[in-house]
């Protein structure tokens, strides 16, 4: 398994040396969006965010973004991405520690992946994505309450986080796939 992960990271780094940077960024963000869709689907079905998807995606994404930053000489962007990922992970880990029943550890791991890619766009993108995701979850919870569903019903937070992050990434002015 580790050999396959390393091989994928090397392949992604090699891709960074062959294609134009904007093409590589677009491909990375497209894969990130596909990963978010897969994670959301799993969370909706099982109420679990699969570590086997999130952890490799974070490592491969960091390696690929690192190779892109090295090739272009944009270390500051990589630094912002790493710092945003670390800050998001720490903030979500604290929230999990304060209320483990309200926020699962899969959401904590997912926050690192979201922070990595949103931080690449700029540090303000992560709070915007989180706020948008939380607003979507709050709206869904309100609809559940108004429809008189059982108060013990759970609502997976991962899909809302992913949707908020994807929306910000697509609308951000620096996004390679964006409309901004």
N, C-alpha and C positions, 0 to 999 in steps of 0.2 A: 504494500500500500504506500509506504513512504517513497519507494523508488518511483512509483507512478506519479505521486505528487511532485517530486523533484523534477521528473521528466516533463511534466506539464508546465512547471515554472520555467524551466530552461527553454521549452518551446515558445512560451509566451515572450520570454526575453529575446529569443532569436527573432521572433516576429517583429519586435520593436526595432531591430537592426535592419530589417528588410523593407518594410513598408513605411510610408510617410507617417509622421507622428499623428496627424489628425485622423488618418485611417486607423491607426492602432488605438488611439483614444476612443474613437467611435466603436470599434470592435470590443474594446474592454467594457465600455458602458453598455453596449448591447448584451454582452454576456452577463454583466451585473444585473440588468433588468430581467433577463431570463432566470437568473438565480433567485431574484426576489419573487418572481412569479411562482417558482417551484417551492420556495420556502413558505410562501403564503398559502399555497394549495395544501401543503402538508399540515400547516398549523390549523387551517380551517377544518380539515378532516380529522385530525388526531389530537389537536390542542397541544402539539409539540412542534418545536422548531428543530429540525434535524441537525445535530452537530456535524454529521458526516457531509453535509452540504455547506454549512456556514464556515466552519474552520478552514477547509481547503480553499474555499472561495476567498477568504480573507488573506491567506498566505499567498495564493497565486496572484490575487489582485495587488497585494503589496509589492510582490516581486516584479510584476508587469509594469506597475506605475513607477517603481524604482528604475527599471530599465528605460522607460520612457523619459523620466526626469534626467537620468544620466546622459542619455543620447542628446537631449536638447539643452541640457545645462540649466534646468529649472529645479534646482534643489530646494528652493524656497517653497515651491508648490508641494513637493513631496514632504517637506517638513510640516507644512500646514495640514496635509492629509494625515500624517502620523499623529500629530498633536491632537487633531480633531477626533480621530479614532480613539486615542487613549482617553481623552476627556469624556467622550460619550460613553465609553465602556465604564469608566470610573463612576460617572453620574448614575448610570443605570444600575451598576452593582450596588451603589449606596441605596438607591430606591428599592432594589430587591432585598437588601439586608433589612431595611426598615419595614417592608411589607412583602414577605415572600409569597403570600397567597395572592397578592394583587399583580405582581409582575414576576414572570417566570425567568429562570436563568437563560433560557433560549433567547428571550428578548434582550438580555444583557449581551450575549454573544452577537446577536444580530446588530445591536447598536454599534459595535466595533466595525463591522462590515459597512454599515451605512455611513459611519463617520469617516471611514477611509475614502470612499468615493465622493461623498459630499464635501469633505475637507479639501479634496483635490480641486473642487470648483471654487472654494473659498470658505473660511471658517464660519461665516454667517449662514451658509446653506444648511448646516446640520440643525441648528435650533429652529430654523424655518420648517424643515422637513418633519422634525419631531412635533412641533406645534400643530402643523397641518394634520399629521397622523393622529395626535391626541384629540384634536377637534373632531375628526371623523369618527373616532371611537366613542367620544362623548355623545355625538349625534345618534349613532347606532344604539348606544345604551339608553338614550332618552326614548327612542322609538320602541325599544324593547319594553321599557317601563310603561309607556303609554298604551302599548298593546296588551298590557296586563300579563306579560309572560312571567313565568316563575322567577322570583327574585334571586333564586340560587343559580340561575342560568349563568354560564360563563361566556365571555366574549374574548376570543383570541386577539391579542394586541398586535402580534407580528404583521398580519396583513395590512393593518392601518398604518403601522410604521413604514412598511414597504411602500404603500401607496403614497404616503406623504413625501417620502424621500424621492420616489420616482417622479412625482409631480414637480417637485422643486428642481430636480436634475434636468427634467425636460424643458422647464421654463427658464432656467438660469442662463444668463447671457454667455457664460463661459462653457456651457455644456456642448460636447461634441455632437450629440444627437438632438440638441434642444431646439425649441421654437423661439427662444429668447433673443 
